[in-house]
Amino acid sequence: MTEKVYVIHENEEWTIHLFRRLEELGVPYEDWFTDTGSIDLSEEPPKGVFYNRMSASSHTRGHRFAPEMAEAKIAWLECHNRRVVNGSRALRLEVSKVNQYMALDANGIRTPKTVAVSGKEQLLAAAAAFGGESFITKHNRAGKGLGVRLFHSVEALEEYVGGGEFDESVDGITLLQQYIQSPEPFITRCEFVGGKFLYAVRVDTSEGFELCPADACRLEDISCPADGASETRPKFQVIEGFDDPIISKYERFLKENGIEVAGIEFIRNGEGELFTYDVNTNTNYNADAEAVAGTYGMLELAKYLEYQRQTLTTFAK
């Protein structure tokens, strides 16, 4: 029996490009759409390569417990020593920015000052930790820039928390985070496949914080920056020849945490200091930016998954 690549996910619009690349390469695969369902834990899972691309923002698509079900599947797979790309540790970091920051800090990677808060009243008290400086809110379980808002005072936060627009994180934990003021309105996102650096993207932030690079974002939110900033300055641009010492630090971080596929975002302040603020283990790629650069993340990912499948098949003989 030919071993397959199994893709664990909950959003068909984010997997269609990967499936097309797998088909182009002739890779046998199976779509493991994961939301509701069941697993017989007394049975063995099929043999093959299992790629987890579960998203922290699944609840925004009506799949509230998809990450929990994915975690159950991955625990079952790992118990039977199946090859899982982006396994349980990667999923844990995907659904919790607190876990991300602690893992980044443990690897000597600087993150913005962050306070994790549960409860509206506690949010106002915690904001005092920023000493009158600007700060942002964000959801602990996020994706797509969920809950990200900029505040220049505790009074502004109090008005937001007490009003009807307050958006609580699905896990009940809201983060207050130091606002890093960049001299220019952009952040940098580094893409990794197989734990190795692929390319970096300059992302224009002049229109807001929701920085999902996926083409499907255009269907989900008319304000998604994937639409492009302007005809003269696209929202996403692959940076030619990007080279920075942070790459080797990121690669070590990924290896230590069992993450093989990821997009990691950073920003620099006016003094040139680099702050890493997001790790996306369910990474997406912007087709327009890739077409200009002539490099394709999903193609490289499909090649990597096929290499893992072939390696597995060879050892099985």
C-alpha positions in Angstrom: 0.0 0.0 0.0 1.4 3.4 -1.0 1.9 5.7 2.0 0.3 9.1 1.7 0.7 12.6 3.0 -2.2 13.4 5.4 -3.0 17.1 5.8 -4.7 18.0 9.1 -6.5 21.4 8.8 -9.9 23.1 9.2 -9.9 25.7 6.3 -10.2 24.5 2.7 -9.3 27.9 1.3 -5.9 27.7 3.0 -5.1 24.2 1.7 -6.2 24.4 -1.9 -2.8 25.7 -3.1 -0.9 23.0 -1.2 -3.2 20.3 -2.7 -2.5 21.7 -6.2 1.2 21.5 -5.6 1.0 18.0 -4.3 -1.0 17.0 -7.3 1.6 18.6 -9.7 4.3 16.5 -8.1 2.2 13.4 -8.1 2.2 13.0 -4.4 -0.5 10.8 -3.0 -2.3 12.7 -0.2 -5.4 12.6 1.9 -7.4 15.6 3.2 -7.9 15.2 7.0 -10.4 18.1 7.5 -10.6 18.3 11.3 -13.5 19.8 13.2 -16.0 17.5 14.6 -15.6 13.7 14.4 -14.2 10.8 16.3 -11.0 8.7 16.8 -11.0 5.1 17.9 -7.9 5.2 20.1 -7.7 1.5 20.3 -6.9 1.3 16.6 -3.6 2.1 14.9 -3.5 5.1 12.6 -2.5 4.6 8.9 1.1 4.8 8.0 2.4 7.9 6.2 3.4 11.5 6.8 1.0 13.7 8.7 1.2 17.5 8.3 -0.5 19.6 10.9 -1.7 23.1 9.7 -4.3 23.7 12.3 -5.1 27.4 12.8 -5.5 29.3 16.0 -8.3 31.4 14.3 -10.4 28.3 13.6 -13.2 29.6 15.9 -13.8 32.5 13.5 -14.9 30.0 10.9 -17.3 28.2 13.2 -14.7 25.5 14.2 -14.4 26.3 17.9 -12.9 23.0 19.0 -10.9 22.1 15.9 -7.5 22.7 17.6 -8.6 20.4 20.5 -9.6 17.7 18.1 -6.3 18.2 16.1 -4.4 17.8 19.4 -6.2 14.5 20.1 -5.4 13.2 16.6 -1.7 14.3 16.9 -1.4 12.7 20.4 -2.8 9.4 18.8 -0.4 9.7 15.9 2.7 10.4 18.1 1.8 7.6 20.5 2.1 5.3 17.5 5.4 6.9 16.3 3.9 8.3 13.1 5.9 11.0 11.3 4.1 14.3 12.1 5.3 17.5 10.6 4.5 20.4 13.1 3.4 18.0 15.9 2.0 18.6 19.3 4.6 21.2 20.4 4.0 23.2 17.3 0.3 23.2 17.9 0.7 24.3 21.5 2.6 27.3 20.3 0.1 28.0 17.5 -2.8 28.4 19.9 -1.1 30.4 22.6 1.0 33.5 22.2 2.1 33.2 25.9 3.7 29.8 25.0 5.3 31.4 21.9 6.9 34.3 23.9 8.1 32.0 26.6 9.7 29.7 24.0 11.2 32.6 22.2 12.6 34.1 25.4 14.1 30.7 26.3 16.0 30.8 23.1 17.4 34.3 23.6 15.0 36.0 21.1 13.7 39.3 22.3 10.0 39.9 22.5 8.0 43.0 23.4 7.1 43.5 27.0 3.8 41.6 27.4 1.3 41.1 30.2 -1.2 38.2 30.1 -4.6 39.1 31.6 -7.9 37.4 32.4 -10.8 39.6 33.3 -11.9 43.1 32.2 -11.1 44.8 35.5 -7.7 43.2 35.6 -6.9 44.6 32.2 -7.2 48.2 33.4 -5.0 47.5 36.4 -2.4 45.7 34.3 -2.2 48.6 31.8 -0.4 50.6 34.5 2.7 48.4 33.9 3.4 50.4 30.7 4.0 53.7 32.6 1.9 55.9 30.3 3.5 54.6 27.1 1.4 53.3 24.2 0.5 49.7 24.1 -1.6 47.3 22.1 -4.1 44.6 23.0 -4.2 41.2 21.2 -5.8 37.8 21.8 -3.7 35.0 23.2 -5.3 32.5 20.8 -5.4 34.6 17.8 -4.4 34.5 14.1 -5.5 37.1 11.5 -4.6 40.0 13.9 -7.6 39.2 16.2 -8.1 41.7 19.0 -5.2 43.9 18.0 -5.8 47.5 18.9 -3.5 50.4 19.7 -4.0 52.5 22.9 -2.2 55.7 23.9 -3.7 55.8 27.4 -5.3 53.8 30.1 -8.4 56.0 29.7 -8.8 54.9 26.1 -8.5 51.2 27.1 -11.1 51.8 29.8 -13.5 53.2 27.2 -12.9 50.2 25.0 -13.3 47.6 27.7 -16.5 49.2 29.0 -18.1 49.6 25.6 -19.9 47.3 23.2 -16.9 46.8 20.9 -14.7 44.9 23.4 -13.6 41.7 21.7 -12.6 39.0 24.2 -10.1 36.2 23.3 -11.7 32.8 22.8 -9.5 31.4 25.6 -10.3 34.3 28.0 -6.7 35.6 28.0 -6.0 39.1 26.5 -2.5 40.3 26.1 -1.3 43.8 26.8 1.8 44.5 24.8 4.4 47.2 24.4 3.8 49.2 21.2 7.0 49.1 19.1 7.1 52.3 17.0 8.9 51.6 13.7 10.5 54.4 11.7 8.7 53.1 8.6 5.3 51.4 8.5 6.3 47.8 7.8 7.2 44.5 9.6 9.2 41.6 8.3 8.0 38.0 8.1 10.6 35.2 7.7 9.3 32.0 6.1 10.8 28.6 7.0 10.3 25.2 5.4 11.9 22.1 6.8 13.2 24.3 9.6 15.4 26.2 7.1 15.0 29.8 6.0 13.2 30.2 2.7 12.7 33.9 2.2 11.7 37.1 4.0 8.7 39.3 3.2 8.3 43.0 3.9 4.7 43.7 4.9 3.2 47.1 4.8 1.3 48.0 8.0 0.1 51.4 7.0 -3.5 50.2 6.7 -3.6 48.3 10.0 -2.6 45.2 11.9 -4.4 42.4 10.2 -1.5 40.9 8.2 -2.7 37.6 6.9 -0.8 37.0 3.6 -3.2 34.3 2.3 -5.1 35.0 -0.9 -8.2 33.7 0.8 -8.1 36.6 3.2 -9.5 38.7 0.4 -12.7 36.6 0.6 -12.9 36.8 4.4 -12.3 40.5 5.1 -12.4 43.4 2.6 -9.9 45.2 4.8 -7.3 42.4 4.8 -3.9 43.8 3.7 -3.5 40.9 1.3 -5.4 43.1 -1.2 -2.3 45.3 -1.5 -1.4 48.8 -0.3 -1.3 50.5 -3.6 -0.4 50.1 -7.2 3.1 51.5 -6.5 3.7 49.9 -3.2 2.4 46.4 -2.8 1.4 45.2 0.7 3.7 42.1 0.5 7.2 42.1 -1.1 9.7 39.3 -1.0 13.1 40.9 0.1 15.8 40.0 -2.3 19.0 38.7 -0.6 17.7 39.1 3.0 20.4 38.1 5.5 20.3 38.8 9.2 21.8 37.1 12.3 18.2 36.6 13.5 17.8 33.8 10.9 20.1 31.4 12.7 18.4 32.2 16.0 15.0 31.4 14.5 16.3 28.2 13.0 17.6 27.1 16.4 14.3 28.1 18.0 12.3 26.0 15.5 14.6 23.0 16.0 14.3 23.2 19.8 10.5 23.3 19.5 9.9 20.7 16.8 8.6 23.2 14.3 9.4 22.5 10.7 7.1 24.9 8.8 6.5 28.5 10.1 6.4 32.2 9.4 8.0 34.4 12.1 7.3 38.1 12.3 9.5 40.9 13.7 9.6 44.7 13.9 12.5 47.2 14.5 12.2 50.3 16.6 13.8 53.7 15.9 17.0 52.5 17.5 17.2 49.5 15.2 16.4 47.0 17.9 14.6 43.9 16.7 11.5 42.5 18.5 9.9 39.2 17.5 6.1 39.2 18.2 4.5 36.3 16.3 5.1 32.7 15.3 2.7 31.3 12.7 3.0 27.5 12.5 0.0 27.5 10.1 1.8 29.7 7.6 0.4 31.1 4.3 2.0 32.7 1.3 1.1 35.7 -0.8 0.8 34.6 -4.5 1.5 38.1 -6.0 4.7 38.6 -4.0 5.9 35.1 -4.8 5.2 35.6 -8.5 7.4 38.7 -8.6 10.2 36.9 -6.8 9.9 33.6 -8.6 9.9 31.6 -5.4 6.9 29.6 -4.1 6.4 28.5 -0.5 3.7 25.9 -1.2 5.8 24.3 -3.9 8.8 24.0 -1.5 6.5 22.7 1.2 5.0 20.1 -1.1 8.6 19.0 -2.1 9.5 18.7 1.6 6.5 16.6 2.4 7.2 14.3 -0.6 10.8 14.0 0.6 9.6 13.0 4.1 7.2 10.5 2.5 9.9 9.0 0.3 12.3 8.7 3.2 9.6 6.9 5.2 8.9 4.6 2.4 12.6 3.8 2.0 13.1 2.9 5.6 9.9 0.8 5.6 11.4 -1.5 2.9 
